[in-house]
Amino acid sequence: MRSLRSLALLALLPLTSIAATPPATAPAPEPIVREVMTRPLPEQPGKEALILKVQYPPGGADPVHRHDAHGFVYVLQGRIVMGVAGGREVTLGPGEAFHEGPDDLHTVGRNASQTEPATFVVFLIKDIGKPAVLPPR
């Protein structure tokens, strides 16, 4: 009888270890991006200016990416964390700005808050017709 009870407990062990395993971390919410304006730059043939309004939901973040453009970020609301490969991460609030160049790899872009949204404007000077966001090389 005792061995039968031991076998029953041993049979339950794999189930308890599965139940004790924490769930996988959910991916960060993606940013909400809205194009505000695109204009060709006649003085710079082949170039255009693109303005985007971006909102990070609470806990939101970007994947690693690049722009192949000069990008200027201006924070309107909340706090965001930005960084490029080889640079230091910076936390920005309303009225603060960040620049990344055409050769930069954007390694960090996220909302500094898990409870409040953050909104910012991005001004890009880029090649006409090239996507604003590109995968890492």
N, C-alpha and C positions, 0 to 999 in steps of 0.2 A: 504494500500500500504506500509505504514511504517512497519507494522508487517511482511509483506511478505519479505521485505528486511532484517529485523532482523533475520528471520528464515533462510534465505539463508546464512547470515554471520555465524550464529551459526552452520550450517551444515558444513561449511568450517573449523571451529576451529580444529576438530580432525586431519584434513589433515595438517594444519600448524604445529601442535605440532609434528607430525611424521617427517615432513620435517626438523624441527629444531633439531631433535635428532641426535647427532653426530654418525658417523658410528663406529661399533665395531673395536677395535684395532686389526690389523692383527698380527698373531704370528710372532715372530722373525725368520729370515731365519736360517735354520739348518746348522750346520757346514759340511764341506766337509772333509771326513776322508779317508785316503789312508794308507793301511798297507805297511810298508817298509820292515820289516823283523820279523820272528819268529824263535827262536832257543831254544831247550830244554837246561836246565842247569844240566848236568850230576852230578855235585857236590851237587846239591839240588834236589834229586829225587822228581818227580811230579811237578816240577816248570819249567817255561819257561820265556824267555824275549821276549817282544813284543814291536816293535817300530812302532809308528803311526805318520804320518804327518797330521796335522789338519789345515784347513783354516776356519776362521770365515769370512763370507761375511760382508760387512758393516751392522752394527746393528744385527749381528748374535749372537746366544746364544744357550747354551745347556739346556735341561730340568734338573731338579734335578735328580741325579743318584749316583751310587756308583761303585767302581771297584773291591772290595775284593782283592786288590793288592797294592803293593807299586807303586806309580805313580810319575814320575818326569817330569815336564813340562819345556821346554826350548824354549823361544820366539826367533823367527827368524826375524819377520817383524811386524810392527804395535804395538798396545798396547792392552793387554787383562786384564780383571778383573777376579780374581779367589778367591774362598772362600769355606771353609768347615764349617759344623755345629759347633757352639761353637768357631769358629775362626773369625778373622777380615778379611774383604775383602782387597785384595792387587791388585794394578795396576802394571803390569809388562810390560817392553819394551824389545827391542832386547838385547840379552845377559843375561837376568835375568831368574831366575828359581823359581819353586814352587814345593813343595812335598805334597802328600796326602798319608795317610796310609791305610791299609786294612780295618780298622774300621771306616774310615771317610765317611761322607755323603757329596758329592760334591753339595753344594747348589747354588754356583754362578760360572758360566763360560760364559763369554760373551766378545764380541768385545767392547773396550772402545770407538770406533769411529762409527758414523753413516754414514761416507762417504768413509772410507778407509778399505781395508781388513786387517786381521791380520793372521799371520801364525806361528805355533809353532810345536815342536816335543814332543811327549809323549813317555817315556820309562816306560813300565810296567813290574814288576816281579810278575807273577801270576801263579795260578794253571793251569796245562796243560789241554786244552780243555774247560776251563771255559770262557764264554764270557767276552770281555774286559769291556763292559758297562752293568751294571745291574740296575734294577729299585730300588727305595728306599725300605727299609724294613718297 
